Amino acid sequence: MGEQKTLRNLMEAFAGESQANRKYLAYSRKAEAEGKINAAKLFKAASDAETLHALKHFDVAGKIGTTVDNLKDAVMGETHEYQDMYPDFLKTAEEEGNKAAIMTFTFAMKAEEVHAKLYKEALESLDQTEEVFYFLCPVCGNIEKFVPEKCSICGVPGTKFIKY
């Protein structure tokens, strides 16, 4: 029984640390934009520390499988997000007339569909040895395998994309 509670605690700690990571990163960007460089650096360091904690909790919980298992899990997660989660969130935002939420949910929903497709492609070509590069839209999170003229989701110029 204790092992099950420890596993639940590890997953709760993973979720909390993961959220803190993103929150502190957002705070760091805001502090940087305000010219508060020391606060920005502290938030960024704390964000990275929270990532270390989250990754260790996830590992100890036994949640990291083979690359095949991890890709299958990623396809499932992204598919759930674009087929179920974001459409529901979008419907509520539309009912409430929250234009900013409508935009962020729409961008995320469309990007998650692309992510699911890319994970499926990676699974199908896992043994390919030719290196593939990915390009991330810094506005909506769309990922392409080439630099587009402009993002197909949000329209940002392709020159803004980040190479991976």
C-alpha positions as CSV (number, residue, x, y, z in Angstrom):
1,M,0.0,0.0,0.0
2,G,2.8,2.4,0.9
3,E,4.4,1.9,-2.6
4,Q,1.1,3.0,-4.3
5,K,0.9,6.2,-2.1
6,T,4.6,6.9,-2.8
7,L,3.9,6.6,-6.6
8,R,1.0,9.0,-6.3
9,N,3.2,11.3,-4.3
10,L,6.0,11.1,-6.9
11,M,3.5,11.9,-9.7
12,E,1.9,14.8,-7.7
13,A,5.4,16.2,-7.0
14,F,6.2,15.8,-10.7
15,A,3.1,17.8,-11.7
16,G,3.8,20.5,-9.1
17,E,7.5,20.9,-10.0
18,S,6.6,20.9,-13.7
19,Q,4.1,23.7,-13.1
20,A,6.6,25.7,-11.0
21,N,9.1,25.3,-13.8
22,R,6.8,27.0,-16.3
23,K,5.6,29.6,-13.9
24,Y,9.1,30.7,-12.9
25,L,10.1,30.8,-16.6
26,A,7.2,33.1,-17.3
27,Y,8.2,35.2,-14.3
28,S,11.8,35.3,-15.6
29,R,10.7,36.6,-19.0
30,K,8.5,39.3,-17.4
31,A,11.3,40.4,-15.1
32,E,13.7,40.5,-18.1
33,A,11.2,42.6,-20.1
34,E,11.0,45.0,-17.1
35,G,14.8,45.2,-17.0
36,K,15.0,43.5,-13.6
37,I,17.9,41.3,-14.7
38,N,18.8,39.9,-11.3
39,A,15.3,38.8,-10.6
40,A,15.1,37.3,-14.1
41,K,18.2,35.3,-13.5
42,L,17.0,34.0,-10.2
43,F,13.6,33.0,-11.7
44,K,15.4,31.2,-14.5
45,A,17.7,29.3,-12.2
46,A,14.8,28.3,-10.0
47,S,12.9,27.2,-13.2
48,D,15.8,25.0,-14.1
49,A,16.0,23.6,-10.6
50,E,12.3,22.7,-10.6
51,T,13.0,20.9,-13.9
52,L,15.7,18.8,-12.3
53,H,13.3,17.9,-9.5
54,A,10.5,17.0,-11.9
55,L,12.6,14.9,-14.1
56,K,14.0,12.9,-11.1
57,H,10.5,12.4,-9.6
58,F,9.3,11.1,-13.0
59,D,12.3,8.8,-13.4
60,V,12.0,7.4,-9.9
61,A,8.2,6.8,-10.5
62,G,9.2,4.5,-13.4
63,K,7.4,6.6,-16.0
64,I,10.2,6.7,-18.6
65,G,9.9,3.7,-20.9
66,T,11.7,2.8,-24.1
67,T,11.7,5.4,-26.9
68,V,9.0,3.4,-28.7
69,D,6.8,3.4,-25.5
70,N,7.5,7.1,-25.0
71,L,6.6,8.0,-28.5
72,K,3.3,6.0,-28.3
73,D,2.6,7.8,-25.0
74,A,3.3,11.1,-26.6
75,V,1.0,10.3,-29.5
76,M,-1.8,9.4,-27.1
77,G,-1.3,12.6,-25.0
78,E,-1.2,15.0,-27.9
79,T,-4.2,13.3,-29.5
80,H,-6.2,13.6,-26.3
81,E,-5.3,17.3,-26.2
82,Y,-6.3,18.2,-29.7
83,Q,-9.3,15.9,-30.0
84,D,-10.9,16.2,-26.5
85,M,-9.3,18.7,-24.1
86,Y,-8.8,21.8,-26.2
87,P,-12.2,21.5,-28.1
88,D,-13.9,21.5,-24.7
89,F,-11.8,24.4,-23.4
90,L,-12.4,26.3,-26.6
91,K,-16.2,25.8,-26.4
92,T,-16.2,27.2,-22.9
93,A,-14.0,30.2,-23.8
94,E,-16.4,30.9,-26.8
95,E,-19.4,30.7,-24.5
96,E,-17.8,33.2,-22.1
97,G,-16.5,35.4,-24.9
98,N,-12.9,35.2,-23.8
99,K,-11.0,36.2,-27.0
100,A,-7.5,35.7,-25.6
101,A,-8.4,32.2,-24.3
102,I,-10.0,31.4,-27.7
103,M,-6.8,32.3,-29.5
104,T,-4.4,30.5,-27.1
105,F,-6.6,27.4,-27.1
106,T,-6.9,27.4,-30.9
107,F,-3.2,27.8,-31.4
108,A,-2.4,25.0,-28.9
109,M,-5.1,22.7,-30.3
110,K,-3.8,23.0,-33.9
111,A,-0.1,22.7,-32.8
112,E,-0.9,19.6,-30.7
113,E,-2.4,17.9,-33.8
114,V,0.9,18.6,-35.6
115,H,2.9,17.2,-32.6
116,A,0.9,14.0,-32.7
117,K,1.6,13.6,-36.4
118,L,5.3,14.2,-35.9
119,Y,5.5,11.7,-33.0
120,K,3.7,9.1,-35.3
121,E,6.2,9.8,-38.0
122,A,9.1,9.5,-35.6
123,L,7.8,6.2,-34.4
124,E,7.5,4.9,-38.0
125,S,11.0,6.0,-38.9
126,L,12.7,5.3,-35.5
127,D,15.7,3.5,-37.1
128,Q,16.4,6.2,-39.7
129,T,19.9,7.4,-39.3
130,E,19.7,10.6,-41.3
131,E,19.4,13.5,-39.0
132,V,16.1,15.4,-39.0
133,F,15.8,19.1,-38.0
134,Y,12.7,20.6,-36.4
135,F,11.7,24.2,-36.4
136,L,9.5,25.6,-33.6
137,C,7.2,28.6,-34.0
138,P,7.9,30.8,-30.9
139,V,4.3,32.2,-30.9
140,C,2.0,29.2,-31.2
141,G,4.2,26.1,-30.7
142,N,3.8,24.7,-34.2
143,I,6.7,22.5,-35.2
144,E,7.8,22.0,-38.8
145,K,10.5,19.9,-40.5
146,F,11.5,22.9,-42.6
147,V,11.5,26.7,-42.2
148,P,8.2,27.8,-43.7
149,E,7.6,31.2,-45.3
150,K,5.1,31.8,-42.4
151,C,3.6,29.7,-39.7
152,S,0.6,27.8,-41.0
153,I,-1.2,28.2,-37.6
154,C,-0.5,31.8,-36.5
155,G,1.2,33.5,-39.5
156,V,4.4,34.5,-37.8
157,P,7.3,34.8,-40.3
158,G,9.4,31.6,-40.7
159,T,12.5,33.6,-39.9
160,K,11.4,33.7,-36.3
161,F,11.3,29.8,-36.0
162,I,13.8,28.2,-33.7
163,K,15.9,25.3,-35.0
164,Y,16.3,22.0,-33.2
